[in-house]
Amino acid sequence: MVLARAGLWQEVVTVPANQTYLMPEGMSFEEAASFLVNYITAYMILFDFGNLRPNQSILIHMAAGGVGTAAVQLCKTVENVTIFGTASASKHDALRESGVAHPIDYRSMDYVEEVRKISPKGVDIVLDPLGGSDTSKAFSLLKPMGKLITYGVANLLTGQKKNLMAMAKTWWNQFSINALQLLHLNKAVCGYNLGYMDEEFELIEGVVAKLVSLYNQGKIKPKIDSVWPFEQVADAMRQMQEKKNVGKVVLVPELKEEN
């Protein structure tokens, strides 16, 4: 398994040896391609930043995506965690099966209102890959001692192309807070970007070892939505941008022929 910032959509690549990890016994190549980035991200934002503990509650945005799916599985390794997850309505059955107690259709519902109907005080942790005004909403949903972990700005992308007006609006609405406000509100805000941790070899190795152990115990397993050959990369990207996938969309040089 390989960690790299970019350049992996090729038949042959070179990477530093200390950014490679042995695949667990029985893991498919497609699972291996889906494992490191999603599960390292989910693990570190949940446990290193979020300090997830039994009987807590969490809101996971994009809960049917790669990191979202990993986060849901990891939440299930902790006793009695209540999971709220946003996703389009067509994915709700899959989310319930995976352990999301309260799926929310972000397209037709106000997820802040939906969370507060069930948990008036809010939640203990919000995982925010969206940015913009959604980060402010996430912060407002935190209970005292709650934690907001932001790890992306998906709102900068709208539809199949970058919309400059939408990007400018998202940037303008980006959440901002100062230390004094945090002091009075008893809340925490954390930022995470795995791409800027490529020098933290020992830290990442420790996380990977824990994740491989969980995989070997059958507690986590990458969910593969579909596998596409390089020549159909446009179709694969379109499926993701239209948010039709549940789990990971994987690219391979060419599809294996069925026997």
Wavefront OBJ file of the C-alpha trace (Angstrom):
o trace
v 0.000 0.000 0.000
v 1.306 3.429 -0.935
v 0.943 6.969 0.369
v 1.683 9.806 -2.047
v 0.320 13.313 -2.561
v -0.184 12.845 -6.303
v 0.966 11.066 -9.425
v -0.525 7.614 -8.877
v -2.849 7.505 -11.902
v -0.168 5.654 -13.861
v 0.801 2.091 -14.629
v 4.231 2.458 -12.968
v 5.248 4.867 -10.186
v 8.181 5.343 -7.838
v 7.673 6.299 -4.199
v 9.898 6.504 -1.105
v 10.131 3.133 0.655
v 9.046 4.685 3.959
v 5.703 5.605 2.375
v 4.873 1.988 1.558
v 3.144 -0.564 3.775
v 2.547 -4.310 3.511
v -0.969 -5.327 2.553
v -2.722 -7.496 5.155
v -3.330 -11.135 4.282
v -6.491 -11.514 2.222
v -6.817 -7.840 1.226
v -7.573 -7.200 -2.441
v -5.613 -4.661 -4.478
v -8.769 -2.553 -4.810
v -9.195 -2.520 -1.034
v -5.529 -1.631 -0.600
v -5.925 1.330 -2.968
v -8.865 2.516 -0.850
v -7.333 1.911 2.548
v -4.560 4.277 3.589
v -5.763 7.807 2.835
v -9.355 7.214 3.911
v -8.710 5.223 7.055
v -5.666 7.167 8.264
v -7.667 10.387 7.867
v -10.752 8.972 9.592
v -8.737 7.436 12.429
v -6.706 10.540 13.224
v -9.595 12.987 13.102
v -11.786 10.681 15.205
v -9.323 9.537 17.834
v -6.284 11.843 17.842
v -8.250 15.073 17.449
v -11.797 13.992 18.301
v -10.929 11.746 21.277
v -14.067 9.736 20.512
v -15.340 7.899 23.600
v -18.300 5.644 24.497
v -21.762 7.224 24.669
v -20.847 10.224 22.559
v -22.545 11.570 19.426
v -21.064 12.586 16.088
v -22.126 14.224 12.828
v -20.331 12.852 9.763
v -20.768 14.817 6.550
v -20.536 12.943 3.237
v -21.069 9.761 5.255
v -21.310 7.560 2.148
v -17.948 8.698 0.746
v -14.518 7.188 1.300
v -13.552 8.956 4.541
v -17.180 8.972 5.701
v -17.520 5.212 5.288
v -14.226 4.676 7.122
v -15.318 6.998 9.931
v -18.633 5.164 10.382
v -16.836 1.813 10.630
v -14.336 3.187 13.143
v -17.140 4.709 15.219
v -18.619 1.224 15.498
v -15.460 0.077 17.294
v -16.464 2.348 20.220
v -19.408 1.434 22.425
v -22.720 3.235 22.016
v -21.728 6.061 19.674
v -24.718 7.812 18.085
v -23.975 8.607 14.435
v -25.679 11.301 12.362
v -24.682 11.190 8.700
v -25.485 13.445 5.754
v -25.946 11.956 2.283
v -28.487 12.011 -0.543
v -31.681 10.054 0.157
v -30.781 7.218 -2.242
v -27.883 6.266 0.068
v -29.788 6.173 3.351
v -30.529 2.444 3.370
v -26.829 1.711 2.902
v -25.962 4.136 5.697
v -28.421 2.522 8.107
v -26.990 -0.904 7.317
v -23.495 0.389 8.077
v -24.502 1.793 11.473
v -25.649 5.378 10.891
v -28.560 5.837 13.301
v -29.809 9.074 11.735
v -29.201 9.588 7.982
v -30.061 13.114 6.841
v -30.772 14.215 3.275
v -28.808 17.456 3.048
v -30.520 18.315 -0.253
v -34.059 18.512 1.124
v -33.546 19.036 4.874
v -31.814 21.500 7.161
v -29.384 19.119 8.846
v -28.907 21.492 11.804
v -32.630 21.359 12.545
v -32.740 17.587 12.052
v -29.880 17.016 14.488
v -31.434 19.310 17.095
v -34.801 17.534 16.849
v -33.117 14.374 18.079
v -30.310 15.880 20.168
v -31.330 19.389 21.312
v -27.912 20.077 22.852
v -26.121 19.116 19.636
v -23.288 16.610 19.215
v -19.853 15.971 20.691
v -17.946 15.840 17.395
v -18.497 17.165 13.864
v -16.344 15.977 10.969
v -16.362 18.758 8.366
v -15.004 18.217 4.844
v -17.234 20.968 3.414
v -15.953 24.378 4.475
v -17.697 27.708 3.967
v -20.914 28.344 5.869
v -21.206 24.651 6.754
v -18.224 25.001 9.101
v -20.089 27.731 11.008
v -23.135 25.465 11.221
v -20.931 22.633 12.459
v -19.488 24.814 15.214
v -22.982 25.883 16.291
v -23.960 22.202 16.666
v -21.232 21.405 19.180
v -22.058 20.680 22.790
v -19.849 22.253 25.457
v -16.445 20.506 25.216
v -17.346 19.534 21.664
v -14.820 19.310 18.849
v -15.042 20.444 15.235
v -12.502 18.825 12.917
v -12.257 20.381 9.476
v -10.390 18.397 6.845
v -11.548 19.685 3.459
v -13.370 22.355 1.448
v -15.658 20.316 -0.802
v -17.958 23.336 -1.158
v -15.316 24.945 -3.376
v -16.353 22.437 -6.037
v -19.871 22.676 -7.453
v -21.103 20.294 -10.116
v -18.641 19.053 -12.714
v -16.639 22.274 -13.059
v -15.180 24.810 -10.683
v -17.586 27.721 -10.377
v -15.570 30.850 -9.601
v -18.521 32.700 -8.054
v -19.330 29.718 -5.824
v -15.667 29.457 -4.815
v -15.550 33.154 -3.956
v -18.758 32.876 -1.912
v -17.454 29.845 -0.035
v -14.167 31.604 0.689
v -15.979 34.728 1.894
v -18.202 32.643 4.185
v -15.308 30.636 5.579
v -15.563 30.132 9.330
v -13.279 32.267 11.501
v -12.900 32.420 15.282
v -10.328 33.737 17.732
v -8.819 32.196 20.833
v -10.808 34.409 23.217
v -14.108 33.232 21.728
v -13.028 29.607 22.095
v -12.145 30.308 25.721
v -15.672 31.477 26.497
v -17.477 28.814 24.469
v -15.629 25.713 25.747
v -15.280 24.245 22.260
v -12.345 23.136 20.117
v -11.567 23.578 16.418
v -8.977 21.363 14.696
v -7.626 21.301 11.149
v -6.274 18.199 9.423
v -4.534 17.580 6.097
v -2.800 14.229 5.629
v -0.958 15.595 2.592
v 1.157 17.802 4.846
v 2.211 14.990 7.175
v 4.502 13.138 4.788
v 7.491 13.689 7.092
v 5.730 12.192 10.118
v 6.795 8.626 9.354
v 6.650 7.182 12.867
v 3.293 8.765 13.638
v 1.697 7.460 10.434
v 3.278 4.016 10.853
v 1.675 3.725 14.276
v -1.735 4.596 12.895
v -1.382 2.149 9.989
v -0.425 -0.645 12.415
v -3.615 -0.025 14.420
v -5.716 0.046 11.262
v -4.218 -3.180 9.904
v -4.995 -4.833 13.243
v -8.613 -3.681 13.025
v -8.794 -4.962 9.433
v -7.422 -8.343 10.489
v -10.049 -8.497 13.240
v -12.784 -7.871 10.656
v -13.832 -4.596 12.282
v -13.080 -2.395 9.265
v -13.163 -3.101 5.545
v -12.987 -0.665 2.611
v -16.256 -0.391 0.732
v -15.675 -0.419 -3.034
v -18.438 1.244 -5.033
v -17.036 0.549 -8.497
v -13.813 -0.134 -10.414
v -12.955 1.725 -13.643
v -10.128 1.360 -16.193
v -7.916 4.376 -16.883
v -9.564 4.874 -20.286
v -12.889 5.582 -18.516
v -11.509 8.027 -15.966
v -13.923 10.748 -17.119
v -16.905 8.498 -16.416
v -15.498 7.587 -13.005
v -14.979 11.244 -12.083
v -18.453 12.119 -13.310
v -19.971 9.478 -11.047
v -18.182 10.975 -8.042
v -19.076 14.553 -8.932
v -22.715 13.576 -9.319
v -22.428 11.914 -5.896
v -23.867 8.597 -7.042
v -21.276 6.431 -5.300
v -21.413 4.714 -1.915
v -17.823 4.026 -0.904
v -14.746 4.331 -3.099
v -14.461 4.668 -6.853
v -11.225 2.886 -7.839
v -9.125 3.343 -10.986
v -7.084 0.468 -12.450
v -4.883 0.375 -15.590
v -7.307 -2.109 -17.151
v -10.211 -4.216 -15.966
v -9.633 -7.920 -15.389
v -11.460 -10.152 -17.803
v -14.203 -12.241 -16.235
v -13.723 -16.009 -16.552
l 1 2 3 4 5 6 7 8 9 10 11 12 13 14 15 16 17 18 19 20 21 22 23 24 25 26 27 28 29 30 31 32 33 34 35 36 37 38 39 40 41 42 43 44 45 46 47 48 49 50 51 52 53 54 55 56 57 58 59 60 61 62 63 64 65 66 67 68 69 70 71 72 73 74 75 76 77 78 79 80 81 82 83 84 85 86 87 88 89 90 91 92 93 94 95 96 97 98 99 100 101 102 103 104 105 106 107 108 109 110 111 112 113 114 115 116 117 118 119 120 121 122 123 124 125 126 127 128 129 130 131 132 133 134 135 136 137 138 139 140 141 142 143 144 145 146 147 148 149 150 151 152 153 154 155 156 157 158 159 160 161 162 163 164 165 166 167 168 169 170 171 172 173 174 175 176 177 178 179 180 181 182 183 184 185 186 187 188 189 190 191 192 193 194 195 196 197 198 199 200 201 202 203 204 205 206 207 208 209 210 211 212 213 214 215 216 217 218 219 220 221 222 223 224 225 226 227 228 229 230 231 232 233 234 235 236 237 238 239 240 241 242 243 244 245 246 247 248 249 250 251 252 253 254 255 256 257 258 259
